[in-house]
């Protein structure tokens, strides 16, 4: 759709920067880990009608989906795997 095309055009520089830096920073993996750890709280938030938490979770998932689309379309499977095997250097 036209909106999706506008979103992709507006975020291309951010995505390129993340693609370049993520193997050193592990930011994408960290975002996914935080999202997964917080999903347990979604049911409770829905029951308590905590719309802010639900909105934050929705936005995090949307960002993850957008970034993964860029990563998958621009990288080989081996390159993509490097972005999820980040190990913190001590």
C-alpha angles and dihedrals in degrees: 000000000000092000092054091050090051091049092051092049092048094050102039095103093048091048093048090050091050092048089054098044103033097083087061099037105033090215096146092051090047092051091051092047092050091047092050093047091052096048089084088067095052096083092050090046091052091050091049091043091237094168095174093061092045090049091050091050091048091051093048091051091048091052091048091050093049093048094046090052090056093044094049094046095049105037142060119241091257093052091047091052090057089061091060099042097065113149120193112242113230 
